[in-house]
Amino acid sequence: MTKKVFLIYPPAGIMNREDRCQQPIKDLVVIPPLPPTDLLYMASMAESVGYECKIKDYSLKQETLVDFENDIKEFKPDYIIINTTTPTLKADLDVCKIAKVTNSNIKTIAKGAHFLTFNKEVLEEFKSLDMIMVGEPELTLKEILQKKPKEEILGLCFRKGNEIIKNNLRPFNDNLDELPYPARHLVNNSIYRRPDNNKIQATIKVSRGCPFHCFFCLATPVSGHKVRARSPKNILGEIQECIEKYNIRDFLFWSDIFNLDKNWAIELCNEIIDSKLKFTWASNTRADTIDEELAKLMKKAGCTLVSIGIESGSQEMLDKMGKKTNLDQIRNTVKMFKKVGIKTYNYFVIGLPWESETTAEETIKFAVELDSDFINFYTAVAFPGTRLYEYVQENNLFEIENSEELYSNAYYYPVVKSHYLSKDRIFELHKQAVKRFHLRPKYIVKSLLNIRSFTEVKSYFLAGLSILLKK
């Protein structure tokens, strides 16, 4: 009889659960639910060694633990893989109890960035959880399913009787081309759509790793300092599969930093152009890793939007968080993308430890000056594993200790206070930033002029309504 693996996002609020971005999306503007790409990769790995797989995102349709229990009884899996996040940890792991009640032989396995810091502690608290995968999960899961002795599986923390054993970490996988393409046949791809035009969008993970280790970011702890890129031909193969099998022609190129290696980015763009495949894509960039030559080539290859982690309009804040960029670089980069016809999606964070009334005002004014096409203001989140988390603990900037309450509205309501501002004041400044940017007549007129369909009218209307209703 074929063994079965059930991979889930538990019913604990709509979350984008990519390990470095654990964000509830209900309070954020222009943030769509992303496909569960991490589960898709693990499912394809499980299928490659002979397992039948099922994937379900319970949060997206706001299903309940009762729905989960019914699915367990119907599918009868041998393993359950749970993607959990710091904000929803306790609610997520409730599924382990239900699984064990339904069938005590089911093996429950969790993954997530939280376990880079807390692994043994979680196994001690949650008795129905059998194993934790620490770090990149695909090869660890493969060895679990192939019944390799647990003591020999790198990146595994597990329960053995009354003892909890944590093995050495697994080295990062330098050959991402060896991973099978994500198992998109296991999900309804049509429910994952772009927020601006409502077209189906797939996430293509083009590389992993970031050398910059920003103060508040999990990218380096999760994926390492070294950028490990897939080959352009391998990426094009996945894109071609998406077009031919699933009729998907809009893509998010997911990476911790897209264009650090300019030669690789140029090669990828040229491969896309030479392929004659017709599709559009978006990516991220830093303000200091792009030039006009590459920007023009990206545009020619179908890039329509780039996201830029700007973080602050205060040079003092940029220096203290170790961003290693300056305001003039940022200005020039945004102008350059506008010049070549690529839209910009700028990210800012308010509420890091040195935030003051002055620095927050500088950030809001700078965001207005840049006048990007899309924007998100986040509040600082001290996730375990970040340098911010260590700093906040050392300087007593947490106001509450209950982690479930602390992270319940991560990125929207502040997790920490600053040296100069209370959490409530940071929250007020966050709301001011959102409204002062979006409710400008210039921005409203520009957005209306860019609308090309009724679907876009609806998307912009809902986004505007969300802004006006912010309390």
ZAMARGU-4260 file (C-alpha; in steps of 0.2 Angstrom, whole numbers, plus 5000, padded with zeros to 4 digits):
<rodrens>
0) 5000/5000/5000 | 5007/5017/4995 | 5012/5028/5010 | 5004/5045/5011 | 5010/5063/5016
5) 4998/5077/5021 | 5006/5094/5020 | 4997/5109/5027 | 4995/5127/5032 | 4985/5125/5048
10) 4968/5134/5051 | 4976/5149/5061 | 4972/5165/5051 | 4978/5169/5033 | 4997/5170/5033
15) 5010/5171/5020 | 5021/5158/5028 | 5037/5159/5018 | 5049/5157/5033 | 5057/5174/5032
20) 5041/5183/5029 | 5028/5177/5042 | 5014/5190/5039 | 4996/5190/5042 | 4988/5198/5027
25) 4972/5204/5033 | 4978/5221/5039 | 4991/5224/5025 | 4987/5234/5009 | 4991/5225/4992
30) 4998/5209/5000 | 4990/5194/4991 | 4991/5176/4998 | 5005/5167/4990 | 5005/5149/4985
35) 5012/5137/4998 | 5028/5135/4988 | 5038/5127/5002 | 5024/5113/5003 | 5025/5111/4985
40) 5043/5108/4985 | 5042/5096/4999 | 5028/5087/4991 | 5037/5085/4975 | 5052/5077/4985
45) 5040/5065/4994 | 5032/5060/4977 | 5050/5057/4970 | 5052/5043/4983 | 5035/5035/4980
50) 5023/5044/4992 | 5006/5050/4988 | 5003/5068/4994 | 4989/5080/4998 | 4992/5099/5001
55) 4979/5110/5009 | 4980/5128/5015 | 4966/5129/5028 | 4969/5147/5032 | 4965/5153/5015
60) 4947/5148/5015 | 4946/5150/5034 | 4942/5132/5037 | 4943/5125/5055 | 4950/5111/5065
65) 4934/5101/5061 | 4938/5102/5043 | 4956/5096/5046 | 4950/5081/5057 | 4938/5076/5043
70) 4952/5077/5030 | 4963/5066/5041 | 4950/5053/5042 | 4947/5053/5023 | 4965/5054/5017
75) 4973/5043/5031 | 4990/5050/5030 | 5006/5042/5037 | 5014/5059/5040 | 5008/5076/5042
80) 5020/5091/5038 | 5015/5107/5046 | 5022/5124/5041 | 5021/5134/5057 | 5025/5153/5060
85) 5030/5162/5076 | 5014/5172/5076 | 5003/5156/5075 | 5014/5143/5084 | 5002/5137/5097
90) 4986/5137/5086 | 4996/5129/5072 | 5002/5114/5083 | 4984/5110/5089 | 4983/5100/5074
95) 4995/5087/5081 | 4983/5083/5095 | 4969/5080/5083 | 4980/5070/5072 | 4986/5058/5086
100) 4968/5056/5092 | 4962/5051/5075 | 4977/5039/5072 | 4991/5037/5085 | 5003/5030/5072
105) 5003/5047/5062 | 5020/5055/5062 | 5019/5074/5065 | 5033/5085/5058 | 5034/5104/5059
110) 5045/5116/5049 | 5047/5135/5051 | 5060/5149/5055 | 5055/5148/5073 | 5064/5132/5075
115) 5081/5140/5071 | 5080/5147/5089 | 5068/5136/5098 | 5067/5118/5093 | 5070/5107/5109
120) 5059/5119/5119 | 5044/5117/5107 | 5045/5098/5107 | 5045/5098/5126 | 5030/5109/5126
125) 5020/5100/5112 | 5020/5082/5116 | 5010/5077/5101 | 5023/5084/5089 | 5036/5070/5084
130) 5049/5079/5074 | 5055/5096/5069 | 5065/5100/5053 | 5077/5114/5056 | 5084/5123/5041
135) 5080/5119/5023 | 5068/5105/5023 | 5068/5096/5007 | 5082/5084/5009 | 5079/5081/5027
140) 5061/5076/5023 | 5067/5064/5009 | 5078/5055/5022 | 5064/5054/5035 | 5053/5046/5022
145) 5067/5034/5016 | 5068/5028/5034 | 5085/5033/5037 | 5090/5032/5055 | 5084/5048/5064
150) 5101/5050/5073 | 5109/5051/5056 | 5098/5064/5048 | 5105/5081/5048 | 5093/5096/5052
155) 5082/5085/5062 | 5076/5087/5080 | 5066/5073/5087 | 5058/5064/5101 | 5066/5047/5107
160) 5056/5040/5122 | 5058/5054/5135 | 5073/5061/5127 | 5074/5075/5114 | 5088/5074/5102
165) 5094/5088/5091 | 5106/5083/5077 | 5119/5094/5069 | 5112/5107/5056 | 5111/5102/5038
170) 5123/5112/5026 | 5113/5123/5014 | 5110/5114/4997 | 5122/5122/4984 | 5113/5113/4970
175) 5096/5119/4969 | 5094/5113/4952 | 5093/5095/4959 | 5076/5099/4967 | 5061/5093/4958
180) 5049/5107/4952 | 5036/5111/4964 | 5020/5100/4964 | 5008/5112/4957 | 4996/5099/4952
185) 4991/5097/4970 | 4984/5114/4973 | 4971/5125/4964 | 4983/5138/4956 | 4969/5149/4951
190) 4966/5156/4969 | 4983/5164/4970 | 4982/5180/4960 | 4991/5196/4958 | 4983/5210/4969
195) 4983/5223/4955 | 4975/5214/4940 | 4969/5198/4948 | 4978/5187/4936 | 4985/5170/4942
200) 5002/5171/4948 | 5015/5158/4952 | 5030/5160/4964 | 5047/5154/4956 | 5061/5153/4969
205) 5076/5158/4959 | 5089/5159/4972 | 5091/5157/4991 | 5103/5167/5003 | 5108/5184/5007
210) 5125/5191/5012 | 5118/5207/5020 | 5110/5200/5036 | 5099/5216/5039 | 5095/5219/5057
215) 5077/5214/5057 | 5077/5201/5043 | 5077/5182/5044 | 5083/5180/5026 | 5101/5176/5031
220) 5097/5165/5046 | 5085/5155/5036 | 5095/5154/5019 | 5113/5158/5024 | 5125/5171/5018
225) 5129/5164/5002 | 5118/5167/4987 | 5114/5150/4979 | 5106/5153/4962 | 5097/5141/4951
230) 5103/5140/4933 | 5093/5150/4921 | 5089/5135/4910 | 5082/5126/4926 | 5071/5142/4930
235) 5065/5143/4912 | 5060/5124/4912 | 5049/5128/4927 | 5041/5143/4919 | 5038/5133/4903
240) 5029/5120/4914 | 5019/5133/4922 | 5013/5140/4905 | 5010/5123/4896 | 5002/5114/4911
245) 4993/5127/4921 | 4992/5142/4909 | 5001/5153/4921 | 5009/5168/4913 | 5013/5180/4928
250) 5027/5176/4940 | 5035/5182/4956 | 5053/5178/4955 | 5056/5175/4974 | 5073/5177/4981
255) 5082/5185/4996 | 5091/5196/4983 | 5088/5195/4965 | 5102/5204/4956 | 5117/5203/4967
260) 5126/5193/4954 | 5124/5204/4939 | 5131/5191/4926 | 5118/5178/4932 | 5104/5191/4931
265) 5109/5196/4913 | 5110/5177/4908 | 5093/5174/4915 | 5086/5189/4906 | 5094/5184/4890
270) 5087/5166/4892 | 5070/5173/4894 | 5071/5184/4879 | 5079/5170/4868 | 5065/5158/4874
275) 5051/5168/4865 | 5040/5163/4880 | 5027/5177/4883 | 5025/5181/4901 | 5028/5194/4914
280) 5037/5194/4931 | 5041/5204/4946 | 5057/5203/4957 | 5065/5212/4972 | 5081/5222/4972
285) 5092/5232/4984 | 5095/5250/4980 | 5113/5248/4978 | 5114/5232/4967 | 5106/5238/4951
290) 5111/5249/4936 | 5102/5256/4921 | 5109/5243/4909 | 5102/5228/4919 | 5086/5238/4922
295) 5083/5240/4904 | 5087/5221/4901 | 5075/5216/4914 | 5061/5227/4906 | 5065/5219/4889
300) 5063/5202/4897 | 5046/5205/4904 | 5049/5212/4921 | 5035/5224/4926 | 5038/5227/4944
305) 5052/5227/4957 | 5051/5228/4976 | 5064/5238/4985 | 5067/5236/5004 | 5070/5254/5007
310) 5066/5253/5026 | 5068/5271/5031 | 5069/5289/5025 | 5081/5293/5039 | 5100/5291/5035
315) 5103/5289/5054 | 5091/5274/5055 | 5098/5266/5039 | 5116/5267/5047 | 5110/5260/5064
320) 5101/5245/5056 | 5116/5241/5045 | 5107/5243/5029 | 5122/5249/5020 | 5113/5261/5008
325) 5110/5279/5007 | 5096/5290/5002 | 5103/5297/4986 | 5106/5279/4980 | 5088/5275/4984
330) 5082/5291/4975 | 5092/5286/4959 | 5087/5268/4959 | 5068/5273/4960 | 5070/5286/4946
335) 5080/5274/4935 | 5066/5261/4936 | 5053/5274/4932 | 5063/5279/4917 | 5064/5262/4910
340) 5046/5258/4913 | 5046/5246/4928 | 5034/5249/4942 | 5041/5250/4960 | 5035/5243/4976
345) 5044/5251/4991 | 5044/5243/5008 | 5047/5253/5024 | 5048/5248/5042 | 5043/5259/5057
350) 5047/5256/5075 | 5065/5249/5076 | 5073/5253/5092 | 5080/5270/5087 | 5064/5276/5080
355) 5058/5294/5085 | 5045/5306/5080 | 5059/5314/5069 | 5065/5299/5060 | 5047/5293/5057
360) 5042/5309/5049 | 5058/5308/5038 | 5052/5291/5033 | 5035/5297/5028 | 5041/5312/5019
365) 5054/5302/5009 | 5041/5289/5004 | 5030/5303/4997 | 5045/5310/4988 | 5049/5294/4980
370) 5030/5292/4975 | 5032/5273/4970 | 5017/5264/4962 | 5014/5253/4977 | 5020/5253/4995
375) 5019/5245/5011 | 5023/5251/5028 | 5027/5238/5041 | 5030/5239/5060 | 5046/5231/5066
380) 5044/5213/5071 | 5057/5205/5082 | 5056/5187/5076 | 5067/5174/5085 | 5083/5172/5075
385) 5085/5190/5070 | 5098/5202/5077 | 5083/5213/5082 | 5076/5200/5093 | 5093/5199/5102
390) 5094/5218/5104 | 5076/5219/5110 | 5079/5206/5124 | 5095/5214/5129 | 5087/5231/5130
395) 5070/5226/5138 | 5059/5233/5123 | 5046/5219/5124 | 5031/5226/5133 | 5022/5209/5135
400) 5029/5191/5136 | 5015/5181/5129 | 5021/5176/5112 | 5004/5172/5105 | 4998/5189/5110
405) 5014/5198/5105 | 5015/5192/5087 | 4996/5191/5084 | 4996/5206/5072 | 5014/5205/5066
410) 5019/5219/5054 | 5003/5229/5057 | 5002/5232/5076 | 5020/5234/5084 | 5028/5220/5092
415) 5041/5231/5102 | 5042/5249/5108 | 5057/5259/5103 | 5069/5269/5115 | 5058/5284/5112
420) 5041/5279/5107 | 5028/5268/5115 | 5020/5254/5104 | 5004/5264/5103 | 5013/5279/5096
425) 5022/5268/5084 | 5005/5261/5078 | 4998/5279/5076 | 5013/5284/5066 | 5011/5268/5055
430) 4993/5272/5051 | 4998/5290/5047 | 5011/5284/5035 | 4999/5273/5026 | 4985/5287/5024
435) 4997/5301/5020 | 5005/5291/5006 | 4989/5284/4998 | 4976/5298/5001 | 4986/5311/4991
440) 4977/5318/4976 | 4992/5315/4965 | 4993/5297/4970 | 4975/5294/4967 | 4975/5302/4950
445) 4990/5292/4945 | 4982/5276/4951 | 4966/5279/4941 | 4976/5283/4925 | 4985/5267/4926
450) 4969/5256/4927 | 4966/5245/4912 | 4952/5234/4917 | 4936/5232/4928 | 4946/5220/4938
455) 4959/5233/4942 | 4945/5245/4947 | 4939/5233/4959 | 4957/5229/4966 | 4961/5247/4969
460) 4944/5251/4976 | 4946/5237/4989 | 4963/5243/4993 | 4957/5261/4995 | 4943/5255/5006
465) 4955/5245/5017 | 4966/5261/5020 | 4951/5272/5024 | 4944/5260/5037 | 4961/5258/5046
470) 4957/5262/5064
</rodrens>
